Every structure is written in C-alpha cells, then in structure tokens.
Amino acid sequence: MARRAGAIAIGASQVEAAIRAKTARLLIEAKDGAAEGREKLMSLHIGLWGRAPAAVGCFDAADLGVALGRERVIHACLLQEPFALAWTVEIGRLSGFRAIVPDSWPASWRCFGLGLSGVVAEAGSGAAKTEAT
C-alpha cells in the first residue's frame, strides 16, 4: 500500500534524498546489506537530525524485495507518518519473535523502541527508547 501511495523510498539514492529532505520517517535496512551503505545513511540522518533515526533491520534483502516487488532491496524508508505508525505496530508484534535491530549495529543506533505509546509520542523523530526482545 505504501508503495502505491508513494509513501516509501526504495534504494540508497531515494532514501538519501528523503533523509536530506527530512521526509524519512522510518528507515528499513536489510540485515544482510553492506555496513558501509547503512553507515552512510545513518550518519547522514544523525548529522541532519542530531539523533539516530527510527530504523528496522530484521529482514534480509530478498524478503524486502518480495514485499516491495523487486528482486532485492537493501535500503528503504517510509515517508508518511500514518504508514510509519501502522508499520511500527506490526513490527512491534514481530519483535516478540525476533530482534528488530541487529546486535551488530552500534548501540547508539539501537534507539528505536516499539512500545506503541513511545512510537506515537515520537512519531517520525526516531527518539523512542529500545525495548528488550
């Protein structure tokens, strides 16, 4: 639905443009993507916003590709708050079964919590706290 509504950026260049335009609400990073690309986007977000973005990294590139109608997707981001909030609720359900943010990510990037009240209060800001999974 988000893709049809134009509410998702797919690929490093689109995600970078969304971060620069400050329209990125939730970053979605493939867990099997190269660390350099993820670090570049995360660092750009931190540099512009002053904090780590709300980010999820629990799917591999093939899974994201299937969901988004491509072969593989490494970087994506939701651009509209309603989609980001709805997706966050669904990811919150998944967090009971798997880690949402990989342990390999720096601790300063693992700031995205999935407690619904925190996400609603911090929608689009990426400042929600981390919950244990």
Secondary structure, 3 states (H helix, E strand, C coil): CCCCCCCEEECHHHHHHHHHCCCCCEEEECCCCCHHHHHHHHHHHHHHHCCCCCEECCCCHHHHHHHHCCCCCCEEEECCHHHHHHHHHHHHHHCCCCCCCCCCCCHHHCCCCCCHHHHHHCCCCCCCCCCCC
